[in-house]
Amino acid sequence: MLTSKRLSVRVLSLALLVTAIGLSGCSTTRFNERETLSRADMQFDSVPLQAELESHIYSSREGSAGAFASGGGGGCGCY
C-alpha cells in the first residue's frame, strides 16, 4: 500500500504531466504564418461554399440555428 505522502506525490506528478501535455498544444500564429495557413489547400473543406450551405441546412433541420453560426432564429430557416 502507498502512504498518503507518496500518493500525493504521484497525484501531483500526474497533474503536472497532464498540464504540460495540455499546454504544449497551445501556440500562437505569427502574422507572417497566417498567409500560409489561409491558403485554399490548407482548409478543412475543399469547397467552402458547399460546407457553408450544408451547415445552414443542418442547423435549420435540427432546429438549432445559431449553434454553428452566430445568427439566431428558429428551425424554420427564417432569421
C-alpha positions as YAML, in Angstrom:
chain: A
units: angstrom
residues:
- id: 1
  name: MET
  ca: [0.00, 0.00, 0.00]
- id: 2
  name: LEU
  ca: [1.07, 3.52, -0.70]
- id: 3
  name: THR
  ca: [1.41, 6.02, 2.07]
- id: 4
  name: SER
  ca: [-0.56, 9.23, 1.82]
- id: 5
  name: LYS
  ca: [2.56, 11.31, 1.14]
- id: 6
  name: ARG
  ca: [3.67, 9.01, -1.66]
- id: 7
  name: LEU
  ca: [0.16, 9.02, -3.10]
- id: 8
  name: SER
  ca: [0.01, 12.81, -3.06]
- id: 9
  name: VAL
  ca: [3.38, 12.99, -4.85]
- id: 10
  name: ARG
  ca: [2.06, 10.67, -7.56]
- id: 11
  name: VAL
  ca: [-1.14, 12.66, -7.94]
- id: 12
  name: LEU
  ca: [0.83, 15.91, -8.18]
- id: 13
  name: SER
  ca: [3.21, 14.37, -10.73]
- id: 14
  name: LEU
  ca: [0.27, 13.16, -12.80]
- id: 15
  name: ALA
  ca: [-1.39, 16.58, -12.62]
- id: 16
  name: LEU
  ca: [1.81, 18.30, -13.76]
- id: 17
  name: LEU
  ca: [2.21, 15.83, -16.61]
- id: 18
  name: VAL
  ca: [-1.37, 16.36, -17.81]
- id: 19
  name: THR
  ca: [-0.94, 20.13, -17.58]
- id: 20
  name: ALA
  ca: [2.32, 20.04, -19.52]
- id: 21
  name: ILE
  ca: [0.76, 17.91, -22.26]
- id: 22
  name: GLY
  ca: [-2.31, 20.16, -22.41]
- id: 23
  name: LEU
  ca: [-0.30, 23.37, -22.64]
- id: 24
  name: SER
  ca: [2.04, 22.02, -25.28]
- id: 25
  name: GLY
  ca: [-0.80, 22.10, -27.84]
- id: 26
  name: CYS
  ca: [-1.36, 25.84, -27.34]
- id: 27
  name: SER
  ca: [0.55, 28.05, -29.69]
- id: 28
  name: THR
  ca: [0.24, 31.42, -31.32]
- id: 29
  name: THR
  ca: [0.41, 32.14, -35.01]
- id: 30
  name: ARG
  ca: [2.75, 34.85, -36.18]
- id: 31
  name: PHE
  ca: [1.46, 37.37, -38.70]
- id: 32
  name: ASN
  ca: [3.68, 36.03, -41.48]
- id: 33
  name: GLU
  ca: [2.38, 32.46, -40.98]
- id: 34
  name: ARG
  ca: [-1.27, 33.40, -41.40]
- id: 35
  name: GLU
  ca: [-0.99, 33.77, -45.16]
- id: 36
  name: THR
  ca: [0.29, 30.21, -45.48]
- id: 37
  name: LEU
  ca: [-2.41, 28.83, -43.20]
- id: 38
  name: SER
  ca: [-5.20, 30.64, -45.07]
- id: 39
  name: ARG
  ca: [-4.40, 29.09, -48.45]
- id: 40
  name: ALA
  ca: [-7.15, 27.05, -50.05]
- id: 41
  name: ASP
  ca: [-5.20, 23.79, -49.78]
- id: 42
  name: MET
  ca: [-4.81, 24.29, -46.02]
- id: 43
  name: GLN
  ca: [-8.57, 24.46, -45.37]
- id: 44
  name: PHE
  ca: [-10.56, 21.58, -43.90]
- id: 45
  name: ASP
  ca: [-13.26, 21.85, -46.56]
- id: 46
  name: SER
  ca: [-12.31, 21.61, -50.19]
- id: 47
  name: VAL
  ca: [-15.43, 23.52, -51.26]
- id: 48
  name: PRO
  ca: [-16.15, 26.27, -48.68]
- id: 49
  name: LEU
  ca: [-19.47, 27.36, -50.21]
- id: 50
  name: GLN
  ca: [-20.80, 23.82, -50.13]
- id: 51
  name: ALA
  ca: [-19.71, 23.44, -46.50]
- id: 52
  name: GLU
  ca: [-21.46, 26.70, -45.58]
- id: 53
  name: LEU
  ca: [-24.67, 25.60, -47.29]
- id: 54
  name: GLU
  ca: [-24.57, 22.17, -45.63]
- id: 55
  name: SER
  ca: [-24.04, 23.84, -42.27]
- id: 56
  name: HIS
  ca: [-27.03, 26.09, -42.87]
- id: 57
  name: ILE
  ca: [-29.25, 23.17, -43.90]
- id: 58
  name: TYR
  ca: [-28.13, 21.08, -40.93]
- id: 59
  name: SER
  ca: [-28.78, 23.87, -38.45]
- id: 60
  name: SER
  ca: [-32.20, 24.54, -39.97]
- id: 61
  name: ARG
  ca: [-33.18, 20.87, -39.84]
- id: 62
  name: GLU
  ca: [-32.02, 20.43, -36.29]
- id: 63
  name: GLY
  ca: [-33.90, 23.50, -35.13]
- id: 64
  name: SER
  ca: [-30.74, 24.90, -33.65]
- id: 65
  name: ALA
  ca: [-29.85, 27.74, -35.96]
- id: 66
  name: GLY
  ca: [-27.05, 29.61, -34.32]
- id: 67
  name: ALA
  ca: [-25.35, 26.53, -32.95]
- id: 68
  name: PHE
  ca: [-22.67, 26.64, -35.63]
- id: 69
  name: ALA
  ca: [-23.05, 30.28, -36.64]
- id: 70
  name: SER
  ca: [-23.73, 33.48, -34.77]
- id: 71
  name: GLY
  ca: [-27.16, 34.03, -36.28]
- id: 72
  name: GLY
  ca: [-30.31, 33.43, -34.30]
- id: 73
  name: GLY
  ca: [-33.69, 32.17, -35.32]
- id: 74
  name: GLY
  ca: [-35.74, 29.05, -35.17]
- id: 75
  name: GLY
  ca: [-35.75, 25.77, -37.02]
- id: 76
  name: CYS
  ca: [-37.84, 27.13, -39.87]
- id: 77
  name: GLY
  ca: [-34.84, 28.75, -41.55]
- id: 78
  name: CYS
  ca: [-36.06, 32.32, -41.12]
- id: 79
  name: TYR
  ca: [-33.91, 34.89, -39.41]
...
